[in-house]
Amino acid sequence: MNPAPLLSIVVPAYNEAKRIGRTLGILQEYLESNGWNAEVIVVNDGSSDETAQVVEAHCSRWGALQLIHNGGNLGKGYSVRNGALAAKGDIILFTDADLSAPIAEAPKLIEPIRHGECDVTFGSRAVDRSLIGVHQSSFRETSGRIFNLFVQGLTGLPFKDTQCGFKAFRRSTAVPVFECQTIFGFGFDPEILYIAKKRGLRLREIPVRWDHVEGTTVRFVKDSCRMFLDLLQIRWNDLCGRYQ
């Protein structure tokens, strides 16, 4: 019987056919060359392109890879939750399909959990901006800073960047967090951090290298408004006792 993997990497994917193949190649090379005992779970969020077929082709030649489906376009947050609840590793890492935070940065998040220092670690672009290689537009970066002020004001989370798509969790403590999750769009990040903090988990924000990659599926105005409403939903959920 094969031992349970130490690491589960969850990759949410929506219409990523053009780059998911390259991403999986990078992940496979990195994990195998470094001897990681790991599984990779791609969660197809109802893609209308060839994302599923590309992943299935890789599954046939890489036993550590699996593909699961959401049954429709249900949101990035739903995809991360779906993958996390299916994971078998001691540590769950989720990363964006564009690998804007290089997978070589993963030990920064994994090692503090392995050594018992943290339960949740997450990459940050704001702690050390010198690590950003390719920046977003000035407008988007300014908007991100403003959104984070709302995160701090409405949730009390003291962090500088909750939105970086590079986070790791100790599975044994994270499963109850994801089971409480109610926000399934792009505003899910503050919610899972809020729930984790409320449950007394140890959180650490860690600066990572990051490069903006074109091709995001974020609809800036619509999704920004939705994410602000999600912050209000977090406060309301807490008042209603949904995170107990």
N, C-alpha and C positions, 0 to 999 in steps of 0.2 A: 504494500500500500504506500502510495506517495505521501510524504508529509504535507500538511497544510502549508500554503504559501505564507511567507513572512509578509509579503507586500501584495496588495491589490491596487492596480492602477485603473481608475475609471475615466473613460474619455466620452463625454457627451458629444453627439454628432448630429447635426442637422444640415443636410445638403452640403456635405463635405467631400464629395466624390473626387474633386480635383486635387485635394491635398491629404486625404486620410491615408492613402497608400504610402506616401513619403513619411508621414508621421509614424505609421506602424513599423516601417523599416528602421527608422531611427530608434524607436523604443526597443525593438527586438535586438538590434546591434548593441545598444547600451546595456540592456539587462543581461544578455548572454556574455558579453565581453567582461562584465563586472561580476559575473557569477551570482546574480540575484535569484533567489527562490521567489518567483513572482507570477501573478496572473494579470492579464490585461483584459478589461471588460469594456467593449465599445457599446454604448447605448444609442441605438438609432431612434431619433425623435421624429418618426414619421416623415423621413426624407422623401422628396419627390424626384430625386436624381438617383444615380447609381451607387450611392453610399453603401447600401447593404451588400450589393454584389461585390464591390471592391473588398470589403471586410471579409466576406465569405471566402473569397479567393485566398486571402492571407490565412484564414483559419485552417484551410486545407494543408498548409505547410508550416504552421506554427501552433504547436499543441497548447501553448500557454494562453492563446487568444480565444476569446469567445465573443459572440454577438448576441445582444438581447434587444428586444423591440418594445417601444412604449405603446404600440397600438394606435398611434396618432401623433400629431404635433402637440405635445402637452407641456413643453417648456424645458429650458435648461435645468431649472431646479428640480423638476420631476425626474429628469434623466439622471442627475447626480444621485438623487434619493434612490431611484430604482437600481442603479449600479451598486450603490453602497450597501443596500439591503441584500443584494445577491452576492456580495463579496465574501470571500473565505479567509482572506489574509488577516494577520494580526494588526496590520496598519493599512489604512485605506488612503490612497492619494488620488485626488482628482486633478486633471490637467486639461486645459483647452486643447481642441484638436489642432490648432495652429502652432502649438508648442511655443507660444510667445515667451513663456518662461522655460528656458531649455531644461530638458530632463536631467541634464548633468547637475542642475541645482537641487535635485530631489534630496540628496543626503542632508542638506541644510534643514529640511523639514522632518526627515525621517529619524535622524540620529537622536534629537532631543526626546522623541517619543520612545525610541528603543531603550534609551538610558533612564527612563522613568522620570524625566524632568517635566514633561508636558503631556497633555492629553490631546490638544489640538494645536497645530502650527499652521501658519498661513503666510504665503509670500506677500511682500509689500513692495510697491514701487515708490512709496512716499518716504520711507525711512531714510533711504540713501538714493537720491535721484541720479547720482553719478553712475549708478549701475544700469540706467536706461540707455540702451544703444540707439534704437530708433524710436523717436518720440511720436506721440499722437499730435494732432494739430493743437495749436495754442488754445483754441476754443474748447476742444474736448478736454484738455488737461485742466483748464480753469473750471469747466463744468464739473469735472470729477472732484476737484477740491471743494467746490460749493456743496455738492451732494454729500461729501463726507462730513461737512459741518452739520448738515441735517441729520446724518446718521448719529453723530455724537450728541446732538441736542435732543433728538427724539427717543433714542434708545439708551443713551448713557454709555455706549461702547467707547472706550477711550483710544481707539486705534486710528491710525492715519490713512489706512487703505483697506477697506473690507471687500473690494470688488475684484481684486486680482484672482484670476482663475487657476489658482495653484494652492491647494490646501490639503493637509494631512490630518488623519484622525486615528486614535486608538480605537479599533473596532468595538471592543467590549464596552466602552463608554459612549461611543458614537451612535450605536444602533438606537437607543432610546431618544436621542436627539432627532435623528431622521424620522423616527416614528411620530414625533410631535410636529414635524414640519408641515406647514399649511400653505406656504407661498412657493409656487412652482415656476414662476418666470424669472427674469434676471434679478429681481429683488430678493432672491432666496438667501444670498450670502449673509446679510446682516441678521436674518432670522435665525439661521443655524448657529451663528456666533452668539447671538443673544440667548438662545436656549441653552447652549453649552455653558455660557457664563452663569446663567441662572441656576443650572444644575451643579455648580461648583467645580466645573472642570477647569484645568489649568491651560490657559491660552497664551500663545506667544506669537507676536508679529515679527517676521524675519525678512530683512532686505534680500532681494534676489535680483539676478540679472533678468532683464525683460526687454523685448523688442516689439514694437507695434507691427502687426502684420495686416495687410489689407485683406478685405473679404469678410469682415464681420457681418453677422446677421442682425446686429442691434439696429433697430429703427430709432434714431436718436431722440426725436421729440416725443414720439408716442411712448417709447420704453422708459424715458426719463420721467415722464408724468406718472407712469404706472409704478415705477420704483419708489417715487415719493409717496404715493398712496399705500404702497406696501409697508413703508415705515410706520404710517398711521395704523395699519392693520396689525403690525407687531405689538404696538402699545395696547390696542383694543383686545387682541388675543390674550395678552398677559392679564389685563384687567378682568377678563372673563374666565381666567383660570385654565386656559387651554394648554399651558406649558407646565402644568403641575405633573 
